[in-house]
């Protein structure tokens, strides 16, 4: 698998804030991580190396340099939201912009808790980018974000590193803990208890060596394709097995998928496994709202699995999908129905009737990489020809996905 996107962003950002040099190997190859690299370079960080293996010369806490040019996050919500936290602690103004899709995504969820630390964040009238962060002195506080989001939590912890005193983030529900693991790798001590995590301002980061694990969100497309295809037999190597990221495996197991895990290694403080997947029949499953934060990026491909499973599956509490690269909740239903499956949105829930025989169609990806890749896998399983419009948006997370896939079925 390509390197995990979440870990790759953090390796670059924490390396920039550290003292000394950070070596990161196996970075995610997609456009999102390149956006983070470009933004850090614009802020005076020296990053050497190719797309996957780099050396970051850290500038230390508060060491980024101002720029009069707008900082472009491209399509990357992670880049924009995490850098809002970083820049809140720097004593200069920064203007952040993104592409059309990113400029529709909500940023008040980050700006509001940052203001509780003393930051000044000015958003567009819609509560989105373009936005301006007027950095200055921050003061640690206990903050409870309204949304369960690893990006929001990470922005606050990054701001907290630049604040006076202790910053405590209390989440409404558990989210990915890559930031906590990465901070520990860079030598920062954290206090954790239940849904709370605290960091002390001024904690020194020391340059580290980061081996990026394989991306489980990318692996999910392979696992579903293999689980649904008759007589398939696939091994997916080096996949991160952080419990906050393997929810899709738990769901597939409940659906009866034949998936085995073999311990592989540990990279960047994250456990990794090899996955062995064989084709077979699946049964419907219900996914609760409490599970969604741990598999939010995998819902599109899991919905495809549900379309081929026996019975009706319900995915509950999917409001967050309305705020992704597209209205992903509506997009999933539209995609599945286009293939002849039966899916409908019920409030914030998605209901998918299984046992569908898929027929080829034309898929509008809506320039959403998860929908494009789901459409491609559905086309592989369907009868007849499928065309995916805007398929190139897979470049955001997994540029070689189509060629890798074709090489496994040739």
C-alpha positions as CSV (number, residue, x, y, z in Angstrom):
1,X,0.0,0.0,0.0
2,X,1.1,3.6,-0.5
3,X,2.1,5.4,2.7
4,X,-0.7,6.5,5.0
5,X,-1.9,10.0,4.3
6,X,-2.6,11.0,7.9
7,X,0.8,9.9,9.1
8,X,2.6,11.5,6.1
9,X,1.1,15.0,6.8
10,X,2.1,14.8,10.4
11,X,5.6,13.6,9.7
12,X,6.2,16.7,7.6
13,X,4.5,19.2,10.0
14,X,6.1,17.8,13.1
15,X,9.5,17.6,11.4
16,X,9.2,21.3,10.5
17,X,8.4,22.2,14.2
18,X,11.2,20.0,15.6
19,X,14.8,20.8,16.4
20,X,17.2,18.9,14.2
21,X,16.5,16.9,11.1
22,X,13.7,14.5,10.5
23,X,13.9,11.6,8.0
24,X,10.6,10.4,6.6
25,X,10.4,7.4,4.3
26,X,7.5,6.0,2.4
27,X,5.3,9.2,2.4
28,X,1.9,9.0,0.7
29,X,2.4,9.8,-3.0
30,X,-0.9,11.8,-3.5
31,X,-1.5,15.5,-4.1
32,X,-2.7,16.1,-0.6
33,X,0.6,15.4,1.0
34,X,2.4,17.5,-1.7
35,X,0.2,20.4,-0.6
36,X,1.5,20.1,2.9
37,X,5.1,20.0,1.7
38,X,4.6,23.1,-0.6
39,X,3.0,25.1,2.3
40,X,5.8,24.3,4.7
41,X,8.4,25.2,2.0
42,X,6.6,28.6,1.5
43,X,7.0,29.1,5.3
44,X,10.7,28.7,5.1
45,X,11.1,25.0,5.9
46,X,13.9,23.2,3.9
47,X,12.7,19.8,2.7
48,X,15.0,17.7,0.6
49,X,14.3,14.5,-1.3
50,X,11.8,13.0,-3.7
51,X,8.1,12.5,-3.3
52,X,8.4,9.5,-0.9
53,X,11.7,9.9,1.0
54,X,12.6,13.2,2.5
55,X,14.8,15.1,5.0
56,X,13.1,17.9,6.8
57,X,15.3,20.5,8.5
58,X,13.3,21.6,11.5
59,X,12.9,25.2,12.5
60,X,11.7,24.6,16.1
61,X,8.5,25.8,17.7
62,X,7.5,29.3,16.5
63,X,10.3,29.2,13.8
64,X,8.3,29.4,10.6
65,X,8.8,32.5,8.5
66,X,6.0,34.8,7.3
67,X,5.1,35.0,3.6
68,X,2.9,37.6,1.8
69,X,1.7,35.0,-0.6
70,X,-1.4,33.0,0.0
71,X,-0.8,29.5,1.3
72,X,-2.6,27.0,-0.9
73,X,-3.8,23.8,0.6
74,X,-5.2,22.5,-2.7
75,X,-7.8,19.8,-1.9
76,X,-6.4,18.9,1.4
77,X,-8.6,19.5,4.5
78,X,-5.9,18.0,6.7
79,X,-3.3,20.5,5.4
80,X,-5.5,23.5,6.0
81,X,-6.9,22.5,9.4
82,X,-3.6,21.3,11.0
83,X,-1.7,24.3,9.7
84,X,-4.4,26.6,11.1
85,X,-3.3,25.3,14.5
86,X,0.4,25.7,13.7
87,X,0.0,29.2,12.4
88,X,-2.2,30.4,15.3
89,X,1.0,30.3,17.4
90,X,3.2,32.3,15.1
91,X,3.3,36.1,15.4
92,X,2.3,37.0,11.8
93,X,-0.7,36.9,9.5
94,X,-1.3,34.0,7.1
95,X,-3.9,33.7,4.4
96,X,-4.9,30.1,3.6
97,X,-6.8,29.2,0.4
98,X,-7.8,25.9,-1.3
99,X,-9.5,24.6,-4.4
100,X,-13.2,24.9,-5.1
101,X,-14.0,21.7,-3.2
102,X,-12.0,22.6,-0.1
103,X,-13.4,26.1,-0.1
104,X,-16.9,24.6,0.5
105,X,-15.7,22.6,3.6
106,X,-16.5,23.9,7.1
107,X,-13.7,25.6,9.0
108,X,-15.6,27.2,11.9
109,X,-15.3,23.8,13.7
110,X,-11.5,24.5,13.9
111,X,-11.6,28.3,14.2
112,X,-14.0,28.4,17.2
113,X,-11.9,26.2,19.5
114,X,-8.7,27.9,18.4
115,X,-10.3,31.2,19.4
116,X,-10.7,29.7,22.9
117,X,-6.9,29.6,23.1
118,X,-6.7,33.3,22.1
119,X,-6.2,32.9,18.4
120,X,-7.7,35.2,15.8
121,X,-9.1,33.4,12.8
122,X,-11.2,35.2,10.1
123,X,-13.3,33.1,7.8
124,X,-15.3,33.8,4.7
125,X,-19.0,34.8,5.3
126,X,-19.8,31.1,4.6
127,X,-17.5,29.9,7.4
128,X,-15.0,28.5,4.9
129,X,-11.7,29.3,3.2
130,X,-10.3,31.6,2.1
131,X,-9.4,32.4,5.7
132,X,-6.8,34.4,7.6
133,X,-5.0,33.4,10.8
134,X,-3.6,36.3,12.8
135,X,-1.0,34.6,15.0
136,X,-0.1,35.7,18.4
137,X,0.3,34.8,22.0
138,X,-1.9,31.8,23.0
139,X,-2.9,30.7,26.4
140,X,-3.6,27.0,27.3
141,X,-7.2,26.1,28.1
142,X,-9.5,23.1,28.4
143,X,-11.4,22.9,25.1
144,X,-14.3,20.6,24.1
145,X,-14.8,20.7,20.3
146,X,-18.3,20.2,19.1
147,X,-17.3,17.8,16.4
148,X,-15.5,14.5,16.8
149,X,-12.6,15.1,14.4
150,X,-9.0,14.1,14.5
151,X,-8.2,17.2,12.4
152,X,-9.7,19.5,14.9
153,X,-8.0,17.7,17.8
154,X,-4.7,17.9,16.0
155,X,-5.0,21.6,15.2
156,X,-5.7,22.3,18.9
157,X,-2.7,20.2,20.1
158,X,-0.4,21.9,17.6
159,X,-1.6,25.3,18.8
160,X,-1.2,24.1,22.4
161,X,2.5,23.4,21.8
162,X,2.8,27.2,21.1
163,X,0.6,28.3,24.0
164,X,1.5,29.2,27.6
165,X,0.5,26.5,30.0
166,X,-1.4,23.3,29.4
167,X,-4.0,22.7,26.6
168,X,-6.5,19.9,27.2
169,X,-8.7,18.7,24.3
170,X,-11.8,16.7,25.3
171,X,-13.4,15.0,22.4
172,X,-17.1,14.1,22.1
173,X,-16.0,10.7,20.7
174,X,-12.7,8.9,20.2
175,X,-11.0,9.7,16.9
176,X,-7.7,8.8,15.2
177,X,-4.7,9.1,17.5
178,X,-1.9,9.6,15.0
179,X,-1.1,13.0,16.3
180,X,-0.6,11.6,19.8
181,X,1.6,8.8,18.6
182,X,3.6,11.1,16.4
183,X,4.2,13.6,19.2
184,X,5.5,10.8,21.4
185,X,7.8,9.8,18.6
186,X,9.2,13.3,18.5
187,X,9.7,13.3,22.3
188,X,6.7,15.2,23.5
189,X,4.9,14.0,26.7
190,X,1.2,13.9,26.7
191,X,-1.4,13.3,29.4
192,X,-4.3,11.1,28.4
193,X,-7.4,10.0,30.2
194,X,-10.6,8.8,28.6
195,X,-11.6,11.2,25.8
196,X,-9.1,13.9,27.0
197,X,-5.6,14.5,25.9
198,X,-3.3,17.3,27.2
199,X,-0.1,18.9,26.0
200,X,2.2,21.5,27.7
201,X,3.1,24.5,25.8
202,X,6.8,24.9,24.9
203,X,7.3,21.1,24.8
204,X,10.4,20.5,22.7
205,X,10.2,18.3,19.6
206,X,13.3,16.5,18.5
207,X,13.9,15.4,14.9
208,X,13.0,11.7,14.3
209,X,13.1,8.9,11.8
210,X,9.6,8.1,10.5
211,X,8.8,5.0,8.5
212,X,5.3,5.6,7.2
213,X,3.0,2.6,7.4
214,X,0.7,1.5,4.6
215,X,-2.6,3.3,4.3
216,X,-5.6,1.3,5.6
217,X,-8.1,3.6,3.8
218,X,-6.4,2.6,0.5
219,X,-6.3,-1.1,1.6
220,X,-10.1,-1.0,2.1
221,X,-10.7,-0.9,-1.7
222,X,-8.6,-4.0,-2.2
223,X,-10.2,-5.9,0.6
224,X,-13.8,-5.2,-0.6
225,X,-12.9,-6.0,-4.2
226,X,-11.3,-9.3,-3.2
227,X,-14.1,-10.2,-0.7
228,X,-16.7,-9.7,-3.4
229,X,-15.0,-11.3,-6.4
230,X,-15.5,-15.1,-6.8
231,X,-12.3,-17.2,-6.4
232,X,-10.2,-14.3,-5.5
233,X,-7.1,-14.7,-3.3
234,X,-5.2,-11.5,-2.3
235,X,-2.5,-10.5,0.1
236,X,-2.2,-6.9,1.1
237,X,1.1,-6.1,2.8
238,X,2.2,-3.6,5.4
239,X,-1.2,-2.1,6.3
240,X,-1.4,0.1,9.4
241,X,-3.5,-1.7,12.1
242,X,-4.1,1.2,14.5
243,X,-7.4,0.3,16.2
244,X,-8.8,3.8,15.3
245,X,-8.4,2.9,11.6
246,X,-9.4,-0.7,11.3
247,X,-13.1,-0.3,11.8
248,X,-13.7,-1.3,8.2
249,X,-12.1,-4.7,8.9
250,X,-14.4,-5.2,11.9
251,X,-17.5,-4.5,9.7
252,X,-16.3,-6.7,6.9
253,X,-15.8,-9.5,9.4
254,X,-19.3,-9.1,10.7
255,X,-20.5,-9.4,7.1
256,X,-18.7,-12.7,6.9
257,X,-15.7,-11.7,4.8
258,X,-12.8,-14.2,4.8
259,X,-10.0,-11.9,6.0
260,X,-7.0,-12.9,8.1
261,X,-4.4,-10.7,9.7
262,X,-0.8,-11.6,10.0
263,X,1.4,-9.4,12.2
264,X,3.9,-7.6,10.0
265,X,6.0,-4.9,11.7
266,X,5.7,-1.6,13.5
267,X,6.3,1.7,11.8
268,X,6.2,5.3,13.3
269,X,4.8,3.7,16.5
270,X,1.9,2.2,14.6
271,X,1.3,-1.6,14.4
272,X,1.2,-3.0,10.8
273,X,-0.3,-6.3,9.5
274,X,-0.5,-8.2,6.2
275,X,-4.1,-8.9,5.2
276,X,-5.1,-12.2,3.4
277,X,-8.5,-11.9,1.7
278,X,-10.5,-14.5,-0.2
279,X,-13.7,-14.2,-2.0
280,X,-17.1,-15.4,-0.7
281,X,-20.6,-14.5,0.2
282,X,-21.4,-11.6,2.5
283,X,-24.4,-10.8,4.7
284,X,-25.8,-7.4,5.7
285,X,-24.6,-5.6,8.8
286,X,-25.6,-2.5,10.7
287,X,-23.0,0.2,11.3
288,X,-23.7,2.4,14.4
289,X,-23.0,6.1,14.6
290,X,-20.4,5.3,17.3
291,X,-18.4,3.3,14.7
292,X,-18.4,6.0,12.0
293,X,-15.4,8.1,13.2
294,X,-13.2,4.9,12.9
295,X,-14.3,4.2,9.3
296,X,-15.6,7.5,7.9
297,X,-13.3,7.3,4.9
298,X,-14.3,3.7,4.1
299,X,-18.0,4.2,4.1
300,X,-18.3,4.4,0.2
301,X,-16.5,1.1,-0.4
302,X,-18.3,-0.6,2.5
303,X,-21.6,0.6,1.0
304,X,-20.6,-1.2,-2.2
305,X,-20.0,-4.4,-0.1
306,X,-23.5,-3.9,1.4
307,X,-25.0,-3.7,-2.1
308,X,-23.7,-7.2,-2.8
309,X,-24.4,-8.7,0.6
310,X,-27.6,-10.6,1.6
311,X,-30.1,-8.5,3.4
312,X,-30.4,-4.7,4.1
313,X,-27.5,-2.8,5.8
314,X,-28.0,0.5,7.7
315,X,-25.1,3.0,8.1
316,X,-26.1,5.4,10.9
317,X,-24.9,8.9,11.8
318,X,-23.3,9.9,8.5
319,X,-23.7,13.7,8.7
320,X,-20.0,14.2,8.5
321,X,-19.9,12.7,5.0
322,X,-21.9,15.7,3.8
323,X,-18.7,17.8,4.5
324,X,-16.1,15.8,2.6
325,X,-14.7,16.5,-0.8
326,X,-18.3,16.3,-2.0
327,X,-21.6,15.6,-0.4
328,X,-20.4,12.1,-0.1
329,X,-23.5,10.7,1.6
330,X,-25.7,11.7,-1.4
331,X,-23.0,10.7,-3.8
332,X,-22.8,7.1,-2.5
333,X,-26.5,6.6,-2.9
334,X,-26.4,8.1,-6.4
335,X,-23.5,5.9,-7.4
336,X,-25.0,2.6,-6.1
337,X,-28.4,3.3,-7.7
338,X,-26.6,4.0,-11.0
339,X,-25.3,0.5,-10.9
340,X,-28.8,-0.9,-10.3
341,X,-28.5,-1.4,-6.6
342,X,-31.0,0.0,-4.1
343,X,-29.7,2.7,-1.7
344,X,-31.4,5.6,-0.1
345,X,-30.6,8.4,2.4
346,X,-32.8,8.5,5.5
347,X,-31.8,11.7,7.5
348,X,-28.2,11.1,8.4
349,X,-28.5,7.3,7.7
350,X,-27.8,5.3,4.6
351,X,-29.8,2.2,3.8
352,X,-28.5,-0.3,1.3
353,X,-30.5,-3.3,0.0
354,X,-28.1,-6.2,-0.8
355,X,-27.9,-9.0,-3.3
356,X,-27.8,-6.6,-6.2
357,X,-26.6,-7.7,-9.6
358,X,-24.6,-4.7,-10.7
359,X,-24.7,-3.4,-14.3
360,X,-22.2,-1.2,-15.9
361,X,-22.9,2.6,-16.0
362,X,-21.4,6.0,-16.1
363,X,-20.2,7.2,-12.7
364,X,-19.8,10.9,-11.8
365,X,-17.0,11.0,-9.3
366,X,-17.9,14.6,-8.4
367,X,-14.1,14.9,-8.2
368,X,-14.1,12.9,-4.9
369,X,-11.3,10.3,-4.9
370,X,-13.2,7.9,-2.6
371,X,-16.2,7.9,-5.0
372,X,-14.0,7.5,-8.1
373,X,-12.2,4.5,-6.6
374,X,-15.5,3.0,-5.4
375,X,-17.0,3.4,-8.9
376,X,-14.0,1.7,-10.4
377,X,-14.3,-1.3,-8.1
378,X,-18.0,-1.5,-8.7
379,X,-17.3,-1.4,-12.5
380,X,-14.9,-4.3,-12.0
381,X,-17.7,-6.3,-10.3
382,X,-20.5,-5.2,-12.7
383,X,-21.7,-6.7,-16.0
384,X,-20.9,-4.5,-19.0
385,X,-18.9,-1.4,-19.4
386,X,-18.4,1.3,-16.7
387,X,-17.0,4.8,-17.3
388,X,-15.8,6.8,-14.3
389,X,-15.9,10.5,-15.0
390,X,-13.2,12.6,-13.3
391,X,-11.3,9.4,-12.4
392,X,-8.0,11.4,-12.2
393,X,-9.0,12.7,-8.8
394,X,-7.6,9.5,-7.3
395,X,-4.3,11.4,-7.6
396,X,-5.4,13.0,-4.3
397,X,-4.7,9.9,-2.3
398,X,-3.6,6.9,-4.5
399,X,-2.2,7.9,-7.9
400,X,-1.3,4.4,-9.0
401,X,-4.5,2.7,-7.9
402,X,-6.0,1.9,-11.4
403,X,-2.7,0.6,-12.7
404,X,-2.0,-1.4,-9.6
405,X,-5.6,-2.9,-9.8
406,X,-5.3,-3.8,-13.4
407,X,-1.9,-5.5,-12.8
408,X,-3.7,-7.9,-10.3
409,X,-6.5,-9.0,-12.6
410,X,-4.5,-9.2,-15.9
